[in-house]
Amino acid sequence: MAFAVRHPVATLLALVATARLPSVQARLSAGPGGAALYEALCRPVVLGAGLGVTGVSVLAVPADPQEYLQGRARQTLRRRFRSAERRGITCRPVDDPAERRALVRLADEAEKSHPDPRYRIDSPDNTDLLEHGLWLVACAPQGRPLLLSVTPTDGEWGLLRYFRTLGHGPEYSDSRYLMCVALVEALAGHGVRYLVDTWHPGGIPEGLRQFQRSVGYRLVRVIPRRTSRVNLPGESAVLARELPRAEA
């Protein structure tokens, strides 16, 4: 509000730009994945407006995951993906409940000790991750966990609830790109077509903003709607037509 008062013209231009973003409705069920998506998209971020209606970062997941690495805009993604492979980093699903609990504890410790205050959380609580089914972990050749990804899903929609490295250094950084490819493959296999990030675009650190661009996220207004059923394949095809291409 203080910024809007001091900069009325910039605020007006931002509102106009937001209104011109591609817009789509997300029909979400009352299941765990749908509830997580609905809560995230309705979280108040700007003057009480929800995250989704003000514009959120969305990754369009191709039906054929091989398409994800194609195109000029994916050059950085391909280069860092190959770097991760050369380091011997691999990604795998996590289905064992005991291993999931251990990874939650490891993730909590990593958040509390993060050297960057923008990402550090003094008292993290990630127990809700255990409610969701799509878990992936990136590991070093010796098996050491490098990155944890947990994604609630509901029909064609997925939520990037957790996507964080568990340490710091080049191999952890490269693991993000390898995990993006692995996550797109997993989501495509589940019929998910759109992956929503939980960061508000106005509050994303510049490094994370550049990462999002390099892996294909684009700004979209997502209007959440409750339904008694999950989305069916093809119901959100309008977004696939309107989502700006990475080459634009």
N, C-alpha and C positions, 0 to 999 in steps of 0.2 A: 504494500500500500504506500509506504514512504517513497519507493522508487517511482510509482505511478504518479504521485503528486509532483515530484521534482522533474519528471521527464514525461509529460503528457503526450508529446508527439511520438516518442519512441514506443510508449505503451500502446498508443492507438495503432501504430504500424504493426506491432507484435500481435495485437488482437486480430487485425485484418489478415495477417499471414497465417495465424492459427486457424481462422475460419476457412481459409482456402486450402487447408490440408485435405488430402483424401480422407474420407470418412466411411466407416463401416460399423454395422451392428454385430456384436458378439453375443450370440444366444448361448447362455451358460446354464448347466444343470445345477442341482443342489448337492451333487457329490463333492468329495474332497477337492478334486481338481477344479471344478467349476466354482466352488466357494472361494478357493484361494485366488483365482483369477478375478472374480467379482469384487472381492475385498481390495485387491491391489488396484484395480481400475477405478474404484470408487474412492480411493484414499484422497482426502482433500489436499490440494497442493497450491492452488492460486485462488485467493479470495473465496475459498470454500468450494471451488469447482474441483471435480475429481480428476485424477491423473489421466484417465482415458480421454475425456472430452477436451482436455487442453493440449493433447498431442503426446504420443508416447512412441518410443523406439520399437519398431516391429521388424522382424526378419521373416521374409517370405520363404517358406520351406518348399523346394521343388518336389514334385512327385517322384522324379528320378534324381536321387541324391548326387549322381555323377555330374549333373548340371551345375552343382553348387560351386565347383572349383573352376568353372569355365568363365571366360571373359576377361577383358583388360582390367576391369576394376578389381579383380581377384588376384592381381600379381603379388601383392604383399602377403595375402593369405597363402598362396601357393609356395612362396619362398620360405615363409616361417613354418609352414607345414612340413616341407622337405627338411628343414633344419631340425625339427623335432624328431623326424624319422631317423636322421643321421645320428642323433644322440641316443637312439634306442628307446625313446619314450613310446609307450603304448597306452591305449585306453581300453577299458573293459567295464561291463556292467557289474553292479554290486547288488546281490540278492540276499546275502546272508544277514539276518537281523543283528547278530553280534558284531559283524564287521561294520555295519551301518552305524551302530551306536559308538563304536570306537572312532569312526571317522568324524562323527559329530563332536566328540570330545577333542579330537585333533583340530577340527575347524575352529572351535571355540578358543582354543589356546592360540591358534594362528591369528585370530582377530584381535585378541587382547595384546599381542606382542607386535602387531604390525608397525613398522617404522614410520609410515606415513599417517599423520593424525586424521587425514580425510577418510581413511579406510579403517582406522583403529576403533574398536568397540570395547569399552571397559568391562561391560557385563553382558556378553552376547547370550542369546537364547535361541538355539536352533533346533529345539526338540520337535517343532512342527514338521521338520523335514522327514521324520519317521512316518508321517501320515501318507506320504506320496511314494509312487512306485518306480519312477524312472530315475535311477541312480547310475552315474558313470564316474569313474575315477581314472585319472591319468597317473601313470607310474613311471619312475625311472627304471633303468634296466635291472637294478637290484631289488625292485619291488617297492621302493619308497614312494608313498603317495605324494603327488605334486599338485594336483588340482582336484577339487570335488565339484561335481555338477548334479543338482537335484532339480527336476522339472515336473511340476504338477501339469497334468494334461486333461482336457475335456473336449472330446470330439476333435474339431479341426484346430483347436487353440491350445497353446502351451505357454507356461509362465516361467521365465528364467528366475526362479526363486533363489537358487544358490549357484553361483559360478565364480569361485574364488580359488586363487592359488593358496597353498598351505605352507609357503615359504617364499624365499626371495633369491633371485639369481637368474642367469640366462635360461637354464633348463625349465624353470618355472614359467618364465615369460613365453618360451616357445610352446609349452604345453597348452597354453590358451588357444592357440591356432589349431593344433591337432585336435583338441577337444571340440572346437566348433564344428569341425568336419564330422567327428564321431557323433556329436549330438544331432546334427542335421540328418545323418543316416538313421539314427534311432528314431527320431521324430517322424521321418518319412515312413518308416516301417509301421509306426502306430497310426498313420493317417493324419498326423498333425500337419497343418499347412502354414500356420502363423505363430511365431514365437514372440512374446511380449516381454520387454525388459522392465524391471521395477524402478529404475532410476528415472526421476523427472528430467527431461532434456535440459531444463534451465539450470540444474544443479550438478550436471555431470562434469567431473574434472576433465581438462583438455586431453590428457593422455587416454582416458577411457573413451572420450568422444572420437578420437582418431581411430582407436581400436574398433569401435562400433562401425565406423564408416568402412574400414578396410575389410570387415567380414560381412557387410551387406545390410546392416540395419538402416531403416528409413523412417521418417516421422509420419505417423498416421493418427487420426482421431478415431479412437475405438469406443463405441457406445455400448456399455454392457447391459444386457437384458436377461432377466431370469426366465427360465423355461422348465417345464417338467421333464424334458428330455435333452440329451446332448445334441450338438450339431451333427448333421449328416454330411458326408462328403459332397462337396460342390455347392453347399448352401452359401458359402462366403466367397464365391468366385468373383464378385465385384471387386474385392480388394486386389486380387491377382491382376485385374485389368488396370486398376488405378494406382497401385503402388509404384512410385517413381523407380525407374531402372537405375541400377548402380552406375551405368555409364553416363547418366544424365549429368 
